[in-house]
Amino acid sequence: MAEQRAEQRAVQPAEERTIGQLVAQASEQVSEIVRAEIALARAELAISAKNGAFAGGMFGVAGYLAFLASILLTIAAAYGLTEAGLSPWLAFLLVALAFLLIAGVLGLIGRSRITRVGPPTRAIESTRLTIAAVKPGNHTAGASRENHVHGTAQR
């Protein structure tokens, strides 16, 4: 039904449409633009959320491994103090150092992923262009927005 009304309005020349029809058409178009901007922001935030969740997971694993290493280091220190022999505590010490090395690598991976989390830059830019396009007296911004939305913006 909405498509039929849109077709009828498209057939009528602008000078034959009433102010009410023009306002209704503008309202529909603004609603469509707002829905598109929200969808774009939602898509960008989903990507950022995934990167943030992955980074959080890496930090969690690194913390868990560091906790295990601290237990092993404590046991190794106890063995070192009670026995002057090399094998039991040295074995625990080597395992603990291996855990610390793994925890360090996972922590660096998490840190590199957390830098990818950011604001929805495309949605912000698109919204800025939309606002510029609907401001009164700004007729050139519409072409700029169309080029930006369709990926043909001049760089």
N, C-alpha and C positions, 0 to 999 in steps of 0.2 A: 504494500500500500504506500509506503514511504517512497518507494522507487517510482511509482506512478506519479506522485505529487512532484517529485524531483524532475521527472520527464516533462510534466506539464509546465513547470516553471522554466525549464530550459527552453521550451518552445516559445514561450511568451517573450517578446522583446522587453528589455529593462524598463522602457518608458511606459509600457502597459501594465506593469505590475504595481500593486498597491504598496504603500509603505509597510503595511502589516506583513505582506508576503516577503518583502525584502528583509525585514527584521527577522522573520521566522527562518528564512534561508541563512542569514548571517548567524543566527543562533545555532542552527544545525551544524554549520561549518565550524564554528568555534568549538562546539561539543566534540566533533570529530577530531579536531586538532588536539584538544586536551586529552582525549582518549589515546591518541597516537603518542603523545608526549609521555603519558603515564606508562604505556607499554614499553617504550624505549628505556625509560628510567628503570622499570622493573627488570628488564633484560640485563642492563648494565649492572645493577645491584646484585643480581643472581650470580654473575661472574665474580664480582668482588667478594661475595659471601663465600663462594666455593674456595677461593684463594685464602680467605681468612680462616675458614674451617680447616683446610689442609695445614696451614701454618700453625694453628692451635694444636692440631694433632701431633705435628712434629715436635713442638715444644713439650707436649705431654709425654711423648715417648722419651725424649731427651731427659726430662725430669725423672721419669721412672728408672731409666738406666743409671742415672747419677745416684739415685737413692740406693739401688742395688750395689753400685760400686762403693758407696759409703759403708754399707754393711760388710762387704768383703774386705775393704781396707781396715775396718775395725777388727775383724777376725784375724786378718794378716798381722796387724800390729800386736794383737794378743799372742798369737803364735810366736812372733818374733821376740817378744819379751819373755815368754815362758821357756822357749826352747832356743838354743843358739844354733840349732841345726838349720840347714838351708831348705830342704825340700818342702815341708808343709806350708810354711808362710810364704815362701818365694812363689809357690804355685798360686796361692790366693792373691798375692800381690800382682802377678802377671795377668791373672784373669780380671782383677779390678782395673788395671791400667787399660786392658782391652775394652772393657765396658766404658771407661771414661773417653777413650778415643772414639768409640761409636757414638756416644752421647754428644761429643763435640761436633762430629760430622752432621748428625741429625739436627742439632741446634743451628748450624750454619745453613742447612737446607731450609729449615723453617724461617730463618731470618731473611733469606733470599726471596721466599714466597710472600712474606708479609709486606714486602716493598711493592708488590703488585696490586695490593688493595688500595683503592682510591675512589674518588667521587665519580659519579656518572657523567663524564665530561661531554659526551655526545649529546645527552639529554639536556644538559645545562646550556650548551651552545645552541641547540635547536630551539629551546624555549626562549633564549635571548633573541634569536632571529624572529621567532613568532611574535614576540612582544613588539619588536621593532616594526614588524610588518603591519600590525593592527593599530599602531599609533596614528592618529590623524595627521594627514599631510605628508606621510612617508610612503610614496607610491613605488619607489625603486626597491624597497626591502622585500616585496613579494617575489620578485624574480630571483633575488638572492636566496630566499628561503627555498624556493622550488629547486634551484640548483643544488643547494646544500642537502636537501632531503633526498634527491635523486642521485647524489654522489657526483655531480658535475660541477661543483664549485671550483672557481679559479683559485689556484694556489700560487 
